[in-house]
């Protein structure tokens, strides 16, 4: 019996796989490319894999659009009660419900922002970009210190409703090099630092930041970061394209607020179910990051 006792004791004394090893193992088994950055906002601990690499944002760029609208309202350039029209030509397919409304319906700016984040509404996003412009979004990102985060153009839909001359391009969106990024581009690190500024009340004003976090907590796509968060609150915004899944958010862990941005590119299958391989990987890696970064340095 002695050899078994010694074996069990040896197993107990073996160090558990590090956060780095576990994350790398998950990525090694994934058919695609992964970039990520995470930070414990309370301890300052960070972890990243290609955190400064520019990536397609998909719908996570809507976070920057929301910040811009809040800023312009705060500066008296718009009112939350101002209404904007939902026109037949302005409707696009993809996520959201606004396209189902009657033509020429008018919605308040506040409702459009809520819809853009909570159900990732594409038509609401385009209506807001018509009013506030992608260039204004980029100017706001410059002001906050995020030069790599760019809103490039309006959303074109799923291909069935493309307009012959799409509008809504920013100056950055007209640069040939940026065409490959679609509606937006950023880096995992800039997305996390933007979330951090919002969480710390450093964007617009503390009241606006509190409201933005509340909206992000209400968003309904929890297939990535929020998938297995359990009782931990999550404030997040996800993005989906045929071969991409991304998610940015804050997990309110008992051992620290963990801000995370993960992008999974080059996913070989087109799968818009909640069990897309990218969603599942984001969920697993997020769990590892929350556990690993919650420990004391």
C-alpha positions as CSV (number, residue, x, y, z in Angstrom):
1,X,0.0,0.0,0.0
2,X,2.9,2.3,0.6
3,X,3.6,3.1,-3.1
4,X,0.0,4.2,-3.6
5,X,0.2,6.5,-0.5
6,X,3.4,8.1,-1.8
7,X,1.9,8.4,-5.3
8,X,-1.2,10.2,-3.9
9,X,1.0,12.5,-1.8
10,X,3.1,13.3,-4.8
11,X,0.1,14.2,-6.9
12,X,-1.2,16.5,-4.2
13,X,2.1,18.3,-4.1
14,X,2.3,18.8,-7.9
15,X,1.7,22.4,-8.9
16,X,-1.6,22.9,-10.8
17,X,-1.4,24.1,-14.4
18,X,-0.8,27.9,-14.5
19,X,-3.3,30.3,-16.1
20,X,-0.9,30.7,-19.0
21,X,-0.7,26.9,-19.6
22,X,-4.5,26.5,-19.4
23,X,-5.2,29.4,-21.8
24,X,-2.5,28.2,-24.3
25,X,-3.9,24.7,-24.1
26,X,-7.4,25.9,-25.0
27,X,-6.1,28.0,-27.9
28,X,-3.9,25.1,-29.2
29,X,-7.1,23.0,-29.6
30,X,-9.0,25.7,-31.4
31,X,-9.2,25.9,-35.2
32,X,-8.7,29.7,-35.5
33,X,-6.7,32.6,-34.2
34,X,-7.2,34.3,-30.8
35,X,-6.2,37.6,-29.4
36,X,-7.1,38.7,-25.9
37,X,-6.3,41.0,-23.0
38,X,-7.6,41.0,-19.5
39,X,-7.1,43.1,-16.4
40,X,-8.1,42.8,-12.8
41,X,-9.2,46.4,-12.2
42,X,-8.7,46.1,-8.4
43,X,-5.3,44.5,-8.3
44,X,-3.8,45.7,-11.6
45,X,-2.9,42.2,-12.7
46,X,-3.0,41.8,-16.5
47,X,-2.6,39.0,-19.1
48,X,-2.6,39.2,-22.9
49,X,-2.0,37.4,-26.1
50,X,-1.2,39.8,-28.9
51,X,-3.1,42.5,-27.0
52,X,-2.1,45.3,-29.3
53,X,-3.0,43.5,-32.6
54,X,-5.7,45.3,-34.6
55,X,-8.8,43.1,-35.0
56,X,-12.3,43.3,-36.5
57,X,-14.6,44.5,-33.8
58,X,-17.9,43.4,-35.3
59,X,-20.6,44.7,-33.0
60,X,-18.3,45.5,-30.1
61,X,-17.7,48.9,-31.8
62,X,-21.1,49.7,-30.6
63,X,-19.5,50.3,-27.2
64,X,-17.6,53.3,-28.6
65,X,-20.7,54.6,-30.4
66,X,-22.7,54.5,-27.1
67,X,-19.9,56.5,-25.4
68,X,-20.0,59.1,-28.1
69,X,-23.8,59.6,-27.9
70,X,-23.6,60.0,-24.1
71,X,-20.8,62.6,-24.5
72,X,-22.8,64.6,-27.1
73,X,-25.9,64.6,-25.0
74,X,-23.9,65.7,-21.9
75,X,-22.5,68.6,-24.0
76,X,-25.9,69.7,-25.1
77,X,-25.5,68.6,-28.7
78,X,-28.5,66.3,-28.5
79,X,-31.3,65.4,-26.1
80,X,-32.3,61.9,-25.0
81,X,-35.8,62.7,-25.9
82,X,-34.9,63.8,-29.5
83,X,-36.5,61.3,-31.9
84,X,-35.0,59.9,-35.1
85,X,-36.8,58.3,-38.0
86,X,-36.8,54.6,-38.9
87,X,-37.1,54.7,-42.7
88,X,-37.6,51.8,-45.2
89,X,-34.2,52.5,-46.8
90,X,-32.5,52.7,-43.4
91,X,-33.4,49.2,-42.3
92,X,-30.8,46.5,-42.4
93,X,-30.9,42.8,-41.6
94,X,-29.0,41.0,-38.9
95,X,-29.4,41.4,-35.1
96,X,-32.2,43.5,-33.6
97,X,-35.9,44.3,-33.9
98,X,-36.1,47.9,-35.2
99,X,-36.3,46.7,-38.8
100,X,-39.7,45.1,-37.9
101,X,-41.2,48.5,-37.0
102,X,-43.4,50.4,-39.3
103,X,-41.6,52.7,-41.8
104,X,-41.2,56.3,-40.6
105,X,-41.6,55.3,-37.0
106,X,-39.6,57.7,-34.8
107,X,-37.7,56.5,-31.7
108,X,-36.0,58.6,-29.0
109,X,-32.2,58.6,-28.9
110,X,-32.3,56.9,-25.5
111,X,-34.3,54.0,-26.9
112,X,-32.1,53.6,-29.9
113,X,-28.9,53.4,-27.7
114,X,-30.6,50.8,-25.4
115,X,-31.6,48.7,-28.5
116,X,-28.1,49.0,-30.0
117,X,-26.5,47.5,-26.9
118,X,-29.2,45.3,-25.3
119,X,-30.2,43.4,-28.5
120,X,-27.3,44.6,-30.7
121,X,-29.7,46.3,-33.1
122,X,-28.1,47.0,-36.4
123,X,-30.7,49.4,-37.7
124,X,-30.7,51.4,-34.5
125,X,-26.9,51.6,-34.8
126,X,-27.1,53.0,-38.3
127,X,-29.7,55.5,-37.3
128,X,-27.4,56.7,-34.5
129,X,-24.5,56.9,-36.9
130,X,-26.6,59.0,-39.3
131,X,-27.2,61.5,-36.5
132,X,-23.8,61.4,-34.7
133,X,-21.4,60.1,-37.4
134,X,-18.6,57.6,-37.3
135,X,-16.1,60.5,-37.5
136,X,-17.5,61.8,-34.2
137,X,-17.0,58.4,-32.7
138,X,-13.4,58.4,-33.7
139,X,-12.8,61.9,-32.4
140,X,-14.2,60.8,-29.1
141,X,-11.9,57.8,-29.0
142,X,-8.9,60.1,-29.8
143,X,-10.0,62.3,-26.9
144,X,-10.0,59.3,-24.6
145,X,-6.6,58.1,-25.8
146,X,-7.7,55.1,-28.0
147,X,-6.2,55.8,-31.5
148,X,-6.6,52.3,-32.7
149,X,-10.4,52.1,-32.0
150,X,-12.1,53.3,-35.1
151,X,-15.7,53.2,-36.3
152,X,-15.3,52.7,-40.1
153,X,-18.8,52.6,-41.6
154,X,-22.5,51.8,-41.1
155,X,-23.6,48.2,-41.0
156,X,-24.5,46.8,-44.5
157,X,-26.6,43.9,-43.4
158,X,-26.2,40.2,-44.3
159,X,-25.9,40.7,-48.1
160,X,-29.6,40.5,-49.0
161,X,-30.1,44.2,-48.5
162,X,-26.9,45.8,-49.6
163,X,-27.3,49.3,-51.0
164,X,-25.4,50.1,-54.3
165,X,-23.7,53.1,-52.7
166,X,-23.4,52.5,-49.0
167,X,-23.0,55.6,-46.8
168,X,-21.8,56.3,-43.4
169,X,-18.0,55.9,-43.9
170,X,-15.6,57.7,-41.6
171,X,-12.4,59.1,-42.9
172,X,-10.7,56.1,-41.4
173,X,-13.2,53.9,-43.2
174,X,-12.1,55.3,-46.6
175,X,-8.6,54.1,-46.1
176,X,-7.9,51.1,-48.3
177,X,-6.0,49.3,-45.6
178,X,-9.0,49.4,-43.3
179,X,-11.5,47.8,-45.7
180,X,-10.8,44.3,-44.2
181,X,-12.0,45.3,-40.8
182,X,-15.6,46.0,-41.8
183,X,-17.6,48.2,-39.5
184,X,-14.9,48.8,-36.9
185,X,-11.4,48.0,-35.7
186,X,-9.7,48.0,-32.3
187,X,-7.3,46.1,-30.1
188,X,-8.1,43.9,-27.2
189,X,-6.1,46.2,-24.9
190,X,-7.9,49.3,-26.0
191,X,-11.3,47.7,-25.5
192,X,-10.4,46.7,-22.0
193,X,-9.0,50.1,-21.1
194,X,-12.2,51.7,-22.5
195,X,-14.2,49.5,-20.2
196,X,-11.9,50.4,-17.3
197,X,-12.5,54.1,-17.9
198,X,-16.2,53.6,-18.0
199,X,-16.2,51.4,-14.8
200,X,-14.1,54.0,-13.0
201,X,-16.4,56.9,-14.0
202,X,-13.8,58.6,-16.2
203,X,-15.9,58.9,-19.4
204,X,-18.3,61.8,-19.8
205,X,-19.1,61.9,-16.0
206,X,-19.7,59.3,-13.2
207,X,-23.5,59.3,-13.6
208,X,-23.2,58.6,-17.4
209,X,-20.7,55.8,-16.7
210,X,-23.0,54.2,-14.2
211,X,-25.8,54.3,-16.7
212,X,-23.6,52.8,-19.5
213,X,-22.6,49.9,-17.2
214,X,-26.2,49.3,-16.4
215,X,-27.0,49.0,-20.1
216,X,-24.1,46.6,-20.7
217,X,-25.4,44.5,-17.8
218,X,-28.8,44.2,-19.5
219,X,-27.5,43.1,-22.9
220,X,-29.0,39.8,-23.9
221,X,-26.2,37.9,-25.7
222,X,-24.4,36.0,-22.9
223,X,-22.9,33.2,-25.0
224,X,-19.3,34.1,-24.4
225,X,-18.0,35.9,-21.3
226,X,-21.3,35.7,-19.4
227,X,-22.0,32.0,-20.4
228,X,-20.9,30.4,-17.1
229,X,-20.5,33.4,-14.9
230,X,-23.0,32.0,-12.4
231,X,-24.0,34.5,-9.8
232,X,-21.3,37.0,-10.8
233,X,-22.7,40.1,-12.6
234,X,-21.4,40.7,-16.1
235,X,-21.4,43.9,-18.2
236,X,-20.5,43.1,-21.7
237,X,-21.0,43.6,-25.5
238,X,-20.4,40.8,-28.0
239,X,-19.9,40.7,-31.7
240,X,-20.5,38.1,-34.4
241,X,-19.5,37.6,-38.1
242,X,-19.5,34.5,-40.2
243,X,-16.0,33.5,-39.2
244,X,-15.6,35.6,-36.0
245,X,-16.8,35.8,-32.5
246,X,-15.7,38.6,-30.1
247,X,-16.7,39.7,-26.6
248,X,-15.7,42.5,-24.3
249,X,-16.9,42.8,-20.8
250,X,-16.4,43.1,-17.0
251,X,-17.0,40.1,-14.7
252,X,-17.7,41.3,-11.2
253,X,-15.8,38.6,-9.3
254,X,-15.7,38.5,-5.5
255,X,-11.9,38.8,-5.9
256,X,-11.9,41.7,-8.3
257,X,-13.5,43.3,-11.3
258,X,-12.0,41.4,-14.3
259,X,-12.2,43.3,-17.6
260,X,-11.8,41.0,-20.6
261,X,-11.6,41.4,-24.4
262,X,-11.3,38.3,-26.6
263,X,-11.5,37.9,-30.4
264,X,-11.7,34.6,-32.2
265,X,-11.0,34.9,-35.9
266,X,-10.8,32.4,-38.8
267,X,-13.4,30.1,-37.4
268,X,-13.8,27.5,-40.2
269,X,-17.6,26.9,-39.7
270,X,-20.4,29.3,-40.1
271,X,-22.6,28.7,-37.1
272,X,-24.8,31.4,-35.6
273,X,-26.0,29.1,-32.7
274,X,-25.0,29.9,-29.1
275,X,-22.7,26.9,-29.4
276,X,-20.4,28.4,-32.0
277,X,-16.9,27.1,-31.3
278,X,-15.8,30.7,-30.8
279,X,-18.4,31.3,-28.2
280,X,-17.5,28.2,-26.4
281,X,-13.8,29.1,-26.4
282,X,-14.5,32.6,-25.2
283,X,-16.5,31.2,-22.3
284,X,-13.8,28.7,-21.3
285,X,-11.0,31.2,-21.5
286,X,-13.0,33.8,-19.6
287,X,-13.5,31.3,-16.8
288,X,-9.7,30.7,-16.7
289,X,-8.9,34.4,-16.7
290,X,-11.4,35.2,-13.9
291,X,-10.0,32.4,-11.8
292,X,-6.3,33.2,-12.6
293,X,-6.5,37.0,-12.2
294,X,-8.5,36.8,-9.0
295,X,-5.5,35.4,-7.2
296,X,-3.2,37.7,-5.3
297,X,0.0,38.6,-7.2
